[in-house]
């Protein structure tokens, strides 16, 4: 490991590797990235990978537009596939107030040159047949939306940065940061020490712990967030066959749910209002990757009509068998944390917050 660098980036997730690439792109080629485990071993590896350009903050919208355009650039420059799926997408409004807010977002986007348009619920349903139009008052269609592979994207950034002269050291854990009299930094690791003019804290799940090395209490806290993936769905396969494209990415703000295609099924994520804070694993030799919940899904019969927003599937998910046809089916969540690395094999995980359970149960399955 080199002993001196202009800048050291701590953290090998998508943010750290993007920072490293951009530093080299703009001339700071004497740059080093330190990662305690493998690239993407924190929260990046299991991200849903969704992307869009429409945003309530014009500066964020401009940054997102730049980033979407950048993916093709780093894929070509690095030779690393980023798994780019430009599917287009929709933001959905279940209330008049939400739709009015979305109209203001659309106006800001048009001012910045972003292409988007308002849709009626029926027009939205025509573009996304899994959507129940009776649940919405309108939508905003964005042609520049989709998803990608966070793992591949991170490695594309990393390879591009290395081509520009940067160095990346894996299995190198930062143990302390000490500022010297001249303002530079001693970056002390389990593999040696680097003297750097600048240090970037891109440690993600561990950013707060890195800050504490300097006596700083950063207002950063990782929260548990779950998403569900179905098995193959006939509706998805038929849509792909007849229209020659993937189903688009959709966000329901009022239901706090996002949905996109994953292979021949669908991926659904919820944003919980009372989700659990997550703390880094402290057992030596473990990593975040080894201790994330594994979720299994089953369908149970329901005599009630689901207050559904989308209707994702007629088939089972995660290898579970579905029941016989019924007026509606809802998803029942059963999950645990089997983790041999930290000695919690088979330990039951805490149940989802009520807000998350309500969001999941709001998704229903078609009966035919």
WOQUIBEL-V823165 format. One record per pair of residues at least 24 apart in sequence whose ideal C-beta (glycine too) atoms are under 6 Angstrom apart, sorted by sequence separation. I is the first residue (numbers start at 1). GAP is how many residues later the second one is. D is the distance in whole Angstrom. If there is no record, write none. Layout:
BEGIN
I;GAP;D + I;GAP;D
END
This chain:
BEGIN
6;24;4 + 7;24;5 + 8;24;5 + 9;24;4 + 10;24;5 + 116;24;6 + 117;24;5 + 306;24;6 + 5;25;6 + 301;25;5 + 116;26;5 + 302;26;5 + 5;27;4 + 12;27;4 + 237;27;5 + 115;28;5 + 236;28;5 + 302;28;5 + 13;29;5 + 331;29;6 + 14;30;5 + 299;30;4 + 13;31;4 + 330;31;5 + 232;32;4 + 233;32;5 + 300;32;5 + 229;33;5 + 232;33;6 + 90;34;6 + 106;34;5 + 231;34;6 + 297;34;6 + 298;34;5 + 230;35;4 + 177;36;5 + 230;36;5 + 328;36;5 + 329;36;5 + 52;37;6 + 176;37;5 + 177;37;6 + 99;38;5 + 102;38;5 + 229;38;5 + 296;38;5 + 99;39;4 + 227;40;6 + 228;40;5 + 295;40;4 + 96;41;6 + 94;42;6 + 227;42;4 + 293;42;5 + 325;42;6 + 92;44;5 + 93;44;6 + 293;44;5 + 93;45;5 + 266;46;5 + 92;47;5 + 291;48;5 + 56;49;5 + 90;49;5 + 91;49;5 + 290;49;6 + 58;50;5 + 54;51;6 + 90;51;5 + 224;51;5 + 259;51;6 + 290;51;4 + 291;51;6 + 312;51;6 + 314;51;6 + 223;52;5 + 224;52;5 + 313;52;6 + 314;52;6 + 89;53;5 + 309;53;5 + 310;53;6 + 311;53;5 + 223;54;6 + 224;54;5 + 255;54;5 + 311;54;6 + 54;55;5 + 88;55;5 + 286;55;5 + 307;55;6 + 311;55;5 + 89;56;3 + 221;56;5 + 222;56;4 + 286;56;5 + 293;56;5 + 308;56;3 + 88;57;5 + 252;57;6 + 306;58;3 + 87;59;4 + 283;59;5 + 86;60;4 + 53;61;5 + 85;61;5 + 281;61;6 + 54;62;6 + 85;62;5 + 84;64;5 + 83;65;5 + 82;66;5 + 83;66;3 + 83;69;5 + 228;69;6 + 82;70;5 + 81;71;5 + 82;71;4 + 80;72;6 + 82;74;5 + 206;74;6 + 80;75;5 + 205;75;6 + 68;76;6 + 80;76;4 + 78;78;4 + 80;79;5 + 274;79;4 + 233;80;4 + 75;81;6 + 78;81;4 + 272;81;5 + 274;81;6 + 74;82;5 + 78;82;4 + 230;82;6 + 233;82;6 + 273;82;4 + 77;83;5 + 205;83;6 + 230;83;5 + 272;83;5 + 231;84;6 + 272;84;4 + 231;85;6 + 74;86;5 + 231;86;5 + 270;86;5 + 230;87;4 + 54;88;5 + 270;89;4 + 52;90;6 + 53;91;5 + 52;93;4 + 50;97;5 + 49;98;4 + 49;99;5 + 49;101;5 + 257;102;6 + 47;103;4 + 256;103;6 + 145;104;5 + 255;104;6 + 44;106;5 + 45;106;6 + 255;107;6 + 44;110;6 + 40;111;5 + 147;113;5 + 40;114;5 + 39;115;6 + 39;119;6 + 128;120;6 + 38;132;6 + 29;135;6 + 31;135;4 + 32;135;5 + 33;135;5 + 34;135;5 + 35;135;5 + 14;136;6 + 21;136;4 + 29;136;3 + 17;137;5 + 24;137;5 + 36;137;4 + 34;138;5 + 18;139;5 + 21;139;5 + 14;140;5 + 17;140;4 + 21;140;4 + 24;140;3 + 34;140;6 + 17;141;5 + 20;141;4 + 24;141;6 + 24;142;5 + 20;146;5 + 98;155;6 + 98;156;6 + 87;159;5 + 89;159;5 + 88;160;5 + 89;160;4 + 90;160;5 + 91;160;5 + 92;160;5 + 94;160;4 + 43;161;6 + 87;161;5 + 42;162;4 + 43;162;6 + 87;162;6 + 42;163;5 + 10;164;5 + 1;168;5 + 135;174;5 + 132;176;6 + 8;179;5 + 48;179;6 + 131;179;6 + 130;180;5 + 19;181;6 + 130;181;6 + 19;183;6 + 8;186;6 + 16;186;4 + 15;187;5 + 8;188;4 + 5;189;6 + 1;190;6 + 1;191;5 + 4;191;5 + 5;191;5 + 6;191;5 + 7;191;4 + 8;191;5 + 9;191;4 + 10;191;6 + 11;191;4 + 13;191;5 + 11;192;4 + 9;193;6 + 10;193;5 + 11;193;6 + 50;199;6 + 10;200;6 + 48;221;6 + 41;246;5 + 42;246;5 + 41;248;5 + 37;250;5
END
